[in-house]
C-alpha cells in the first residue's frame, strides 16, 4: 500500500491511497480524512481496511492533478548517520580530518530535526539566510507504527508502518560554524526536510530485503538531470529495527515518528564529494537548480532551489556579550 497526503484544486487537504504504475499514479481519498499518524497507530490491519474502502468507494484522481504534501505530520523527526562512506567523506569536508571516529561504530547516532519545516515532493526549497554552501542529502526514512519503549530490534522492525524518501537539506557553512561549538547542527539543518512522495508499507518492499534484514533499495541523486550519487540502502551500518530500538531506549517512540537512515555514500550529498576531491566539485546548490532523489520501490522527489530572504533584511542577532568573570555575586548598594 502507498499513502499520500495532498491538497486538491479546491484547497482541501486529505490523505489517500495511491495506486497505479509509475507516472500514472492515481489517488483515492480515505474515509473521514483520516491522518496517516492515526493509521500508523491503528496498525496494518486498520490500514488495510482503510485502503480497501478507498479503492472501492472513493473516486480516483490523477496524482498529477493534486499537490503532494509531506505524507504526514510526524510528532518528531530523528535523522541518523549510518553510512560509513558518508561519514568519512563529510568529516574530511567539514574539519579536514580523515577516517571515521571510533565512537561512530558503537551506536547509531542521531539528531532531532524540525518537524515544522517539512516540504513536499515537488515543493520549492529556499536558500536559508546567510547560506553560501547549500547541499542535499539522499536518505530513506521509516515511519514508526504503534511504537513503544525499550524495544527489541526485531519487534521494532515489525512495527515499521512504512518507508518514504527523505532529503535532509543542509547549509554546510552554517553547520560548520555551529558544530564547532560541539552542538547543532541547528540552523544548518532546520530550514527544510523533504518527505515523499508517499509512504510505502513494508509488504511492498519485502522482495528487496536481504538475508541480513536490510532493504537493498537502489538510491540515486540527480542535480539538473546529472547523476551525482548512487548507492544501496543495504550499505547502512544498522537496520531500521536497530535504529528504532536504539531511539526507544529510556524513552518512547510514538506512532508516526519519522527516522531517517542517514545519508548514503558514493555521492549521497555534495559535501561527501567535496571531502574526497578536496574542492567544491560539484559546486554548492544555487537558485534555479533541481535536485531529484530516487529510491527504488518507493518513488522520487524533485525540489527546485529558490532564493531565500537576504540576511541583511532580517533582524540582527548580535554576537555574545563579553563580560568580566571576576564578579560572581550581585553587587550590593
N, C-alpha and C positions, 0 to 999 in steps of 0.2 A: 504494500500500500504506500501511496505517496500523498502527503497532506501539505497544502499550501495555504497561506493567508494572503488575501488580496483585496484590492479596492475596485469596485465596479464603476462603470462610467457615471452612474448616478450618485457616486460618493459613498456608497455603503461599503463597510468592511466586514468580511466574513472569512471563515475557514472552509476549505473544500477538499474533496477527494480528486486527485489528479489521475487521469487515465490517458492512454494513447501512446504511440511511439514518439521518439524524439523529433521535435519540430512540428508535431501535430497534436500536442497535448490539449486536452480539454479538462475543464474543472466542473465538478458537481458540488454545489453548496451543501454543507452539512446541516442537519436539522437544528433549529433553535440557536443558530450562530454559536455553537459550542466552540470553546477555545482549545487550542492544541495542548495547553498545560492541563486542562481538565481531562482530555483523552489520555494523556500520559499518566495521570494519577489513577484513572479508572482501570488501566491495564489493557492488554492486547485484545481480549475478548470484546470489551466495550468498544474499542476502536474498530474492530472488525464489523460489529453490528452497525456502528455509525456509517462505515464505508458502504455496507450493503444497502442501507436505507438511501444514502445519497445517490448511489449508482442507479437505483431503480425508481426513485421518487423525485429527484431534482434534475431539472434540465441541464444539459451540457452546454458550457460556454467555452469557446476557444481561449486558451491561456493568452494568446496574442491580443485579445480584446480586453484584458484586465491589467491592473497594475500590481505586480507582485510586491508584497511587503516582506519583511523578515517573517519567517513562518510561525514565530511565536514570540511572546513577551516573557522571557525567562526570569525567574526570581534572581538568578545570579549567572555570571559567565566567568568560568575559570579557563585559563589558557596555559597548557603545559608546554614543556620543551623536551621532546622525546626523541628527536632525530640527532644522532651523534654528529653526522656530517654538517648539519646546520650549525650546531653549537660551535664546532671547530672553526668554521668559516666566519661566522659573525663575531666570535671572540677576537679573531685576528683583525677584523674590520674596525671594531669599536676600541679595543685597548692595545692592539698591536702584538698581543701575546698569541703564541701558537698552542696547539693541543687542546685538550678538554680537561677542565678541573676535576680532580678525583671525586669531589662531592656530587657531581652530576650522576655518577653511576650508582649512588647509594639509594636514591629515591626519586620518583617522578615529580620534579619541582614544577610549581605553577604560580601564576599571579592572578588576581581578580581584575577584570577589565569592566568597562562601563556598560551596563545593560540598557542604558537610556540613549546610547548613541549608535544603535544598530541600524543598518541600512539594508535595503532590499537588493535583490539580484541584479537589478538594472538601474539603481539609483545613482545619481552623481555623488562624487566624494570631493569635498572642498579641501584644499591645502590648508592645514592648520596654521594659525597665526605664528609668524616667525620661522616657519619651517623652510629649509632650503635643501633638504635631503629626504624627500618622500619616497616610501617603499611600500611594497605589498608583501604579504606572507601567505603562502598556499598551505591550507590545512583542511583536515576533516574534523567535524565535531560530532559528538554523541549527545543525545538528549536523554536525560535520566527519566525513568518511568516512575515507579512508586517511591523509590529512594529508601533512605534509612540511615542508620548509624553503624559504624564499625563493621562494615560489610566485608564478606569474603569475596575475593576476586571472581570466583565462579558465579556467585549469586549476583554480584554487580553486573557481570557480563549478560546474564539472562534478563536483567532488569532494564537494559537499554531499550528505550522506546523507539529510537530511530537515529538516523545519521543525516548530516547536511554538509554543504560546502561552507568553509569558514575562511574569510580573508581578514587577517589581523593587520590592518593598515598601520604603518609605523613611521613616525617622524624621527629619523635616525639622529639628526643633530640635537634635537631636544632630548631624546632618550639618552644620548651620550653624556650630556651635562647632568641630567637628573641622577643617573645611575652612578656617577662619580661620588655621590653622597651615600652610596650603598643603600639606596631606596629607589622606588619607582617601579616601572617606567613612567607612571603618571601622565603628564601631558604629551609624552612621546607616543602614547598609545590610545588615550581615551576618547579621541575625536571621532573615530569611525571603526566599525566592525561589520563586514558584510556577512549575512547569513542567507542561505537559499540554495537553489531556487525554491526548494521544498524539503520536507523531512521524509526520508525513505525508511520504512520499517525493516528490521533485521532479516525477516524472511526473504526479502527481495535480494539480499546480498549474500546469502549463505553459500552460494556457488563460488564466491571469491575467498571464503575462509580457508586458510591453510592448516596444516597439521598442528601448528603451534598456537592456533586460535587467533591469528592475525588476519585482517582483511587485506588481501593482496589486490588492492584497487590501484589502477594506474592514475597518476596525478600529473597534470600538465598546466603550465603557466605561460601565457602569451602577453606581450605588450605590443599593441598596434599590429596584431596578427603575427608577430615573430615569436617563435618558440624560444623561451629563455630558461625554462626549467622543466624537469621531468623526473619522476621518482615513483616508488611503490609505497603505499601506506604501510605495508608489512615490514618496511625497514625501520619502523619505530622501535624504541628500546623497551616499551611496555605496551600491553594490550589496553583497550579501553576499560575492561573489567578491573585491571590492576590500577589504572588511574583513578577510577571512581572509588575503589576500595580505599586507596590512599587518601583521597579527598574526604572520605566519610570518617576518618579516624578522629575520635574525640569530638565529633560534631555531626551534623546531619546534612545529607544531600537530599534535595527536595524535588518533587515532580516538576519536570520542565527545566531543571538546571542544565546549562549547556557547558560542555567540557571540550575545549579544543585540543587537538592532538599535538599541537606544536608544529612549527614549520618543517616541511620535508626538506631533504637535501637535494643536491645536484641542481641548484638554481631555483630553490623554492622561494627565494627572495633575492633582491639585488644585493643586500649587504653581505650575504654569503659569497657572492661572486666578487664583490669588491675586496673582501678579505683575501680570497685566493689569488686574485690577479694583481693586488697591490695598487689598484686605481679604481676610480668610479666608472667602471665599464661593465654593463651599460650605465648611462648617467641616471641620476635620480629622476623620478617621475615628474612630469610637468603638465600644466593645464592643457587639455585637448587630447591627452593620451588615454587609451582604453586598455584596462587590464582585464583579461579573461582567464578565469581559473576553471579547469575541468576536472571532475572526479568521476571515474568510471563507475557506472551503476547508479549514480546519484544525479548528475547533471552539471550545468555550468552556470557561473555568474559572470557578468561583464559590466564593469563600472567605469564611467568616464571621470577623469580628474578635471576639476574646475577650480578657478581661483577662489581663494577664501578671503576673509577680512584681513586688511593690512594691519600689522601690529601697531603702526603709528596712529591708527584711528581708534584704538581701543584704550580703555582706562589704564593708566600706568600702575604697575605694581613695583615699588622701589626695591632696591637691594636691602639686605638686612641692616638694621641699625647697629653700629658698633658701640658697645657700652663698656665702661670700665668694669673689671671683675673685682676691684678692691672692695666695693660696697656690697655686703651680703645681708644687711638688715636695713629696715626702714629707718631713715634719719628722724630724730625727734626734734620738735620745735621748741 
